[in-house]
Amino acid sequence: MPQVLARAQPSVVTVLVAGGNGSGVVYTADGLILTNEHVVRGASDVEVAFADGRRVPGTVTATDPVTDLALVQADRRDLPPAEFRTDLPQVGTLAVVVGSPLGFANTVTAGIISGLHREIPGSAVQSQALVDLIQTDAPISPGNSGGALLNAAGEVIGINVAYIPPQAGAVALGFAIPAATAVDIADQLQRSGRAQHAYAGLVPVPITPEIAAQLGLGDLEGVIVAAVAASGPAEQAGLAPGDVVTAVDGEPTPTPEDFLAALRPHSPSDVLTLTVTRPGQREREVELTLVDRPVTSNP
């Protein structure tokens, strides 16, 4: 393991912004760094610190709030790019976190892969939802965001993105964006400055006990359509605020995170079958054709 880390650690950096820091991974030899969008949110210029102690200026070149990924161009060349492994790891295998928690550069923690295809409850806000994630019990702390989740071979299997703190009753609950997603989004951002995402044109919100009682929904599980985009896919499919979506292509969607996770693997122009109901009406199936998410979308 020390030999593996000696090869991988030079590819993990610290991204310093006003008021804090995160981590990043060397994506290309000419200084392109992959990190989390929330690490550089609101910044255009950053500083990048490398494992050898050198610090250089960096420029945020592209961001994707939907997946919480971003690219930073560091003013340095001849770097060792990280090796990415894009197939999913097996649950129970070794997981190694490398990053800069609380500013402690090149910190290494270890654990196992605890789960796959996880969603973080309550993370669906505006256009973003933390879904389809790798779960690990390797300790992740503030400042680890954007750093590497490695396998036993020192390959990047994920980009660390979040953890649930002990105050929430959690013990060793960390999450990473799978390498396949990270590479796909990074390549799109590198090519065109933006990433394509399937867009349904609706805002899903949870059915709270209060809403269920108010609308007479009983124990119905699904998401309520809070709003639809004018002339968007949902409106064109006949959906309206107040509808309840209980499944996508037959898979239940009890939370907004589940609904957005169902969209994540799809591409614009794909057709989904939504199971929809409404208080006082019979359940029906609706075909909805996805489009590319507009640069600014509300909803």
Summary of the structure (lengths in Angstrom):
residues: 299
radius of gyration: 20.4
end to end distance: 46.9
largest distance: 65.6
contacts: 1022
relative contact order: 0.13
helix: 18%
strand: 39%
